[in-house]
Amino acid sequence: MKLAFITDMHLGTEGENPQGVDVRQNFLKALDFVADMKPNGLVLGGDICNDTGDRAIYEWVKKQVDQLPIPCYVLSGNHDDPTMLAEAFRNTHHLHGSELYYALPLDGRPVLFLDSSKGELSPEQWTWLREYLKALRDNNILILMHHPPLPADVVFMDRKYPFGQSDAFLDIMRELPCHVTVVCGHYHVDKVVQRGNLLALLSPSTFYQMQHNSPEFAIDHYQIGIREINLTTHGTTSTVHYLKPGQ
């Protein structure tokens, strides 16, 4: 099974170009590439909106992805509103209070979709996660979430905007006999981080990509990033594709 993972679109209202970038055109270009990729599903990895959750932006995104002949799964980022997002994508049955998290079997593989939009998981979401991990401990598990669940040596983001519960996340993963792959965004980089049985695939943005080593905010380049995920009976493989904007 093949999934496309697009994240950190930072879409504004029509005609709004953050930092001079036509983020809507970048997103549409990414969707064209996804259409040619012919995956079995598309995941939007959060920070769909540039500033705060906007119902009109979510409805516009829904209209665009509905043109693809595949299902679309959504995650909430720190610039999103989980409730608005769930309403726009007709996913309110996956709302737990103000958090949007759920589990789905994709091609027989257990996949967990977490809500890290507040920079941490609520006690209720932790309980839900622990129960699912206990039930799935004999399977290799794929987790999709917005934040990287552990520090990734991306200096500015690790210092300013990290996931606030990395130690707790790593603790429950160490208890598992299985292999866990986390696909995430938030850091605007392509990076692979391994910690024991946990493999984190940090995915690039469709907006801009950040420098890894700078202690201050610094942009590396403006190519459009898309992650391809292949789920097999033997595990998960992944490739990142870059597109040049405006071509």
Stockholm file with secondary structure:
# STOCKHOLM 1.0

chainA/1-247         MKLAFITDMHLGTEGENPQGVDVRQNFLKALDFVADMKPNGLVLGGDICNDTGDRAIYEWVKKQVDQLPIPCYVLSGNHDDPTMLAEAFRNTHHLHGSELYYALPLDGRPVLFLDSSKGELSPEQWTWLREYLKALRDNNILILMHHPPLPADVVFMDRKYPFGQSDAFLDIMRELPCHVTVVCGHYHVDKVVQRGNLLALLSPSTFYQMQHNSPEFAIDHYQIGIREINLTTHGTTSTVHYLKPGQ
#=GR chainA/1-247 SS CEEEEEBCCCBCSTTCCGGGCCHHHHHHHHHHHHHHHCCSEEEECSCCBSSSCCHHHHHHHHHHHTTSSSCEEECCCTTSCHHHHHHHTTCGGGEETTEECEEEEETTEEEEECCCTTSSCCHHHHHHHHHHHHHTTTSCEEEECSSCSSCCSCHHHHHHSCCTTHHHHHHHHHTCSSCEEEEECSSCSCEEEEETTEEEEECCBSSCEECSSCSSCCEEECCEEEEEEEEETTEEEEEEEEECTTC
#=GC SS_cons         CEEEEEBCCCBCSTTCCGGGCCHHHHHHHHHHHHHHHCCSEEEECSCCBSSSCCHHHHHHHHHHHTTSSSCEEECCCTTSCHHHHHHHTTCGGGEETTEECEEEEETTEEEEECCCTTSSCCHHHHHHHHHHHHHTTTSCEEEECSSCSSCCSCHHHHHHSCCTTHHHHHHHHHTCSSCEEEEECSSCSCEEEEETTEEEEECCBSSCEECSSCSSCCEEECCEEEEEEEEETTEEEEEEEEECTTC
//
